[in-house]
Amino acid sequence: MRTGAAKSVVSAASTMSSGGGRNSPVVAMHWFRKGLRLHDNPALLSSMSAASSSRTGGKVFPVYVMDGDCYQIRRSSALRANFLVECLLDLDASLRACGSRLYVMSGDPVDVLPSLFDEFGVTHLTYEADETGEPYAVKRDEQVIAAANEAGIEIDSFCSETLHPLAEGYVAKVGGSAERVPRTMSAFQGLLSRMGNIAKPMKSPTSRDFPKQDHSSYEGEMLPPSKSTDLPWPRCPKEEVTPVWGPDDCKKLKPVARGGESKGLSQLKEGMKRPAWVASFEKPKTSCTSLKPSTLAISPYMSLGCLSPRTVWYAVSETIEHAPASVSKSKPPVSLHGQLIWRDFNNLIAHSANQQKPGSWGVMEGNPYCRQVPWSNDVKLLNAWKEGKTGYPWIDACMAQLRTEGWIHHLGRHAVACFLTRGDLWQSWEEGAAHFEAELLDADYALNGFNWLWLSCSGFFYQYFRCYSPIAFQKKNDPSGVYIRKWLPELSKLPNKFIYEPWKAPRSVLEEAGIQIGEDYPRPIVDHGPVSKENMSKMAYAYDEHKAKSEGATKAAKKGKGPPKKKRKTQMKLK
Ligand SMILES: Cc1cc2nc3c(=O)[nH]c(=O)nc-3n(C[C@H](O)[C@H](O)[C@H](O)COP(=O)(O)OP(=O)(O)OC[C@H]3O[C@@H](n4cnc5c(N)ncnc54)[C@H](O)[C@@H]3O)c2cc1C
């Protein structure tokens, strides 16, 4: 019996080819958690390979368990919940096209899966490993593995969430200690270059690959949810749950992307239609004010694993080969490959933090990568930010896009994250990250945590004296405020001159535009100029404290090391 330790793709291939002539039929369950796709899914292929190793009667049961406590549901906005539902429906449709189907249950997988092991007579369990160490996933997997072991079920998990496996790939390469992983992108790029080739993505299975299996006895049962409100609430008492979505919120949604692997693959294909654009892509040069995404907009699919990173990597490589020779090719970290490298880097750091201190990723206290900053806690300011009522049109427009489409361009995220934390409002990045987790279609445990540390200057980026202006930054990119006019229609009649600073408009101009400041649109909740300077001083103080503490700790550590050394010498002499 195997323990379910994470496997690399290479070993996945060997498992798959090891079939042949079992007497008792293999009944494999492939447990979808993230990785909601058929393509490049080594764990799914392995379940099929195991089933086909039986002479007759091998079966595969693809299963998904909806649990209100999991990262994918626990804080869902209506948009995000809807996206997950669409992904499950798409997955079910693709499986049915192969003569299979998706079995969906609701509840805690720790209870639900053992009952399904019995129901289906499961002998093998496969799943994609969750390597970041996200606390819910860790606890869930430990308990499910224990139950499967007890039931004598063979377990295989596979690492296919990142370009290379985190533990057996990157961490192994730096000597096996998660503390030693690179802390900067350039050092991480160095590590990546020593990792060897990225494994080629595996093909999607077809109906020929699935065992011939009769699913009719479960027809009409264990179906995927058909609407967002079918998803379960978190399992904690109802009164502890902030109802971020409900039936009324689920009407007339306008998400930036519709869920599912098929849609994700089409979106990727669409993006790859412009080889010159792909080859010369430089993230900082993409527009954050265009009304349609100026980047690939595949992140919602990446976060739920509807698209495999290796598939995207090789799609980009192949597309670049078709770019005209005259195109000057961009390089990581700003190129499209660079974006995928950032993604692996973020995942590795989350993994490393949780290896050093379980559960520390995504929070300030105890997080080995996060500086401690005494943020304040002002519900009014926080809510104004969440609701897009700060009085700064560029910030409020971004928050309106987030609320409506579940997505904002990377630089828009920069602006609102800086504004909430070190820039203007001095509120904790944890609050911002929690709101993003609820609202972003692409909410991702590793990426969200990493980027909030970066933007709040709590980790990885420390130039707190460089601050986004909520006015000037966008004025030069979008002088006529096209983006603001779309997302804040109440300001649409303002002349260009005042679109970023409506409070400065003379009364006659405001009257003509039909706006009363304080009524139709809020006054600025803080004065950016002085407040951002004040916050820089607070940040400088927090950094000094951090330095003093770490120097103190180093001295204490050195001091602490003194006596044992002497002791050792004495002991050696004695010997
Ligand atoms: C405060 C803040 C929070 C964020 N939270 C998330 C989050 O929860 N989920 C999320 O997917 N992204 C997050 N990002 C990163 C980034 O903004 C998005 O990944 C990107 O905008 C997605 O758009 P795209 O698919 O068009 O990206 P493209 O530029 O086309 O890049 C392709 C893929 O590369 C990866 N990628 C791109 N940028 C980054 C980055 N900076 N770091 C790591 N990986 C990246 C994504 O998987 C993305 O889909 C956050 C950024 C900030 C500043």
The ligand as a MOL file (V3000), in Angstrom:
LIG
                    3D

  0  0  0     0  0            999 V3000
M  V30 BEGIN CTAB
M  V30 COUNTS 53 58 0 0 0
M  V30 BEGIN ATOM
M  V30 1 C -2.7330 42.4570 -4.7260 0
M  V30 2 C -2.7260 41.4190 -5.8020 0
M  V30 3 C -3.4220 40.2310 -5.6200 0
M  V30 4 C -3.4090 39.2430 -6.6050 0
M  V30 5 N -4.1380 38.1010 -6.4020 0
M  V30 6 C -4.1430 37.1370 -7.3550 0
M  V30 7 C -4.9190 35.9520 -7.1770 0
M  V30 8 O -5.5590 35.7350 -6.1450 0
M  V30 9 N -4.9200 35.0430 -8.1910 0
M  V30 10 C -4.2000 35.2310 -9.3480 0
M  V30 11 O -4.2610 34.3850 -10.2390 0
M  V30 12 N -3.4310 36.3180 -9.5040 0
M  V30 13 C -3.3770 37.2780 -8.5650 0
M  V30 14 N -2.6050 38.3990 -8.7530 0
M  V30 15 C -1.6110 38.3980 -9.8550 0
M  V30 16 C -2.0310 38.9610 -11.2000 0
M  V30 17 O -2.6300 40.2070 -11.0460 0
M  V30 18 C -2.9540 38.0440 -11.9850 0
M  V30 19 O -2.4580 36.7240 -12.0220 0
M  V30 20 C -3.0770 38.5200 -13.4330 0
M  V30 21 O -3.5070 39.8400 -13.4710 0
M  V30 22 C -4.0420 37.6270 -14.1550 0
M  V30 23 O -4.3230 38.0870 -15.4260 0
M  V30 24 P -3.9100 37.2630 -16.7250 0
M  V30 25 O -4.3810 35.8650 -16.6430 0
M  V30 26 O -4.3620 38.0590 -17.8790 0
M  V30 27 O -2.3370 37.2970 -16.5940 0
M  V30 28 P -1.1810 37.1920 -17.6890 0
M  V30 29 O -0.3500 38.3890 -17.5610 0
M  V30 30 O -1.7150 36.8870 -19.0370 0
M  V30 31 O -0.3130 35.9730 -17.1330 0
M  V30 32 C -0.6340 34.5940 -17.3600 0
M  V30 33 C -0.7030 33.8550 -16.0400 0
M  V30 34 O 0.5100 34.0160 -15.3050 0
M  V30 35 C 0.2330 34.0690 -13.9040 0
M  V30 36 N 0.6030 35.3950 -13.3780 0
M  V30 37 C 0.4700 36.5830 -13.9880 0
M  V30 38 N 0.9060 37.5800 -13.1880 0
M  V30 39 C 1.3210 37.0050 -12.0590 0
M  V30 40 C 1.8920 37.5010 -10.8460 0
M  V30 41 N 2.1300 38.7870 -10.6580 0
M  V30 42 N 2.2000 36.6310 -9.8730 0
M  V30 43 C 2.0010 35.3070 -10.0460 0
M  V30 44 N 1.4790 34.7760 -11.1720 0
M  V30 45 C 1.1300 35.6080 -12.1610 0
M  V30 46 C -1.2780 33.8920 -13.7570 0
M  V30 47 O -1.5620 32.5360 -13.5260 0
M  V30 48 C -1.7840 34.3660 -15.0970 0
M  V30 49 O -3.0460 33.8420 -15.4130 0
M  V30 50 C -2.6350 39.4270 -7.7890 0
M  V30 51 C -1.9450 40.6240 -7.9620 0
M  V30 52 C -1.9920 41.6090 -6.9960 0
M  V30 53 C -1.2220 42.8690 -7.2120 0
M  V30 END ATOM
M  V30 BEGIN BOND
M  V30 1 1 1 2
M  V30 2 1 2 3
M  V30 3 2 2 52
M  V30 4 2 3 4
M  V30 5 1 4 5
M  V30 6 1 4 50
M  V30 7 2 5 6
M  V30 8 1 6 7
M  V30 9 1 6 13
M  V30 10 2 7 8
M  V30 11 1 7 9
M  V30 12 1 9 10
M  V30 13 2 10 11
M  V30 14 1 10 12
M  V30 15 2 12 13
M  V30 16 1 13 14
M  V30 17 1 14 15
M  V30 18 1 14 50
M  V30 19 1 15 16
M  V30 20 1 16 17
M  V30 21 1 16 18
M  V30 22 1 18 19
M  V30 23 1 18 20
M  V30 24 1 20 21
M  V30 25 1 20 22
M  V30 26 1 22 23
M  V30 27 1 23 24
M  V30 28 2 24 25
M  V30 29 1 24 26
M  V30 30 1 24 27
M  V30 31 1 27 28
M  V30 32 2 28 29
M  V30 33 1 28 30
M  V30 34 1 28 31
M  V30 35 1 31 32
M  V30 36 1 32 33
M  V30 37 1 33 34
M  V30 38 1 33 48
M  V30 39 1 34 35
M  V30 40 1 35 36
M  V30 41 1 35 46
M  V30 42 1 36 37
M  V30 43 1 36 45
M  V30 44 2 37 38
M  V30 45 1 38 39
M  V30 46 1 39 40
M  V30 47 2 39 45
M  V30 48 1 40 41
M  V30 49 2 40 42
M  V30 50 1 42 43
M  V30 51 2 43 44
M  V30 52 1 44 45
M  V30 53 1 46 47
M  V30 54 1 46 48
M  V30 55 1 48 49
M  V30 56 2 50 51
M  V30 57 1 51 52
M  V30 58 1 52 53
M  V30 END BOND
M  V30 END CTAB
M  END
